């Protein structure tokens, strides 16, 4: 009975004790896009993609208003390099600003993502240079440009570029001026093959099935922003992501292995 109790207690605490995590608030940086935390930034415009671009705001700007055809990707280090992810919780603050007509999109992505310079994104999530998905991927996209008709401004949920859900009622907030109050908090929770998304305190998607989505070992997170002929500022701040490894990894825990697995916890902060 004592052995059963020990195993049970380890199982109860494993999800919190051995979760991977990434925390970044950009407060230690005044410029640039090298955060010395294992993340990678790919951009065609290093002046636009930088921290501290707006005076008084330490947030990370991926795209800049009035600069056309930008594409910037921010790849996080893998939080589960030796296990598959069974669930995750992500939170970050998002701000848009545009003087005129905002465009094009911002996306939060999780899955098999190549961190090559050719990776880019649009209103269907992240792609490589030939517009082929880099791997199985779950994406939440803030589509800030209205094409009219069946493609208005919206927040979309996609699996491998195929739309799972689309919310045209809770649209991206894109003011014409900067203010810290214009940041909107985003929360994305994925567990039991269901995803929920919250934006600015509003439920965008609640327990939407992610169907055939099945993470593999080493999968990670990435953010992307892009502009077209129309443009916008896209700022990111206060990132906090936690992952939980698959149950099989937790079940292998023993008293001797506990210390080893505890060392796998990754936390990046600044």
Buried (B, 14 or more C-beta within 10 A) or exposed (E): EEEEEEBEEBEEEBBEBBBBBBBBBBEEBEEEBEBEBBBBBBBEBEEBBBBBBBEEBBBBBBBBBEBEEBBBBBBBBBBBEEBBBBBBBBBBBBBBBBEEEBBBBBBBBBBBBBBBEEBBBBBBBBBBEEEEBBBBBBBBBBBBBBEEEEEEBBBBBBBBBEEBBBBBEBBBBBEEEBEEEBBBBBBBBBEEBBBBBBBBEEEBBEEBEBEEBEBEBBBBBBBBBBBBEBBBBBBBBBBBBBBBBBEEBBEEBEEEEBEEBEEBEBEBEB
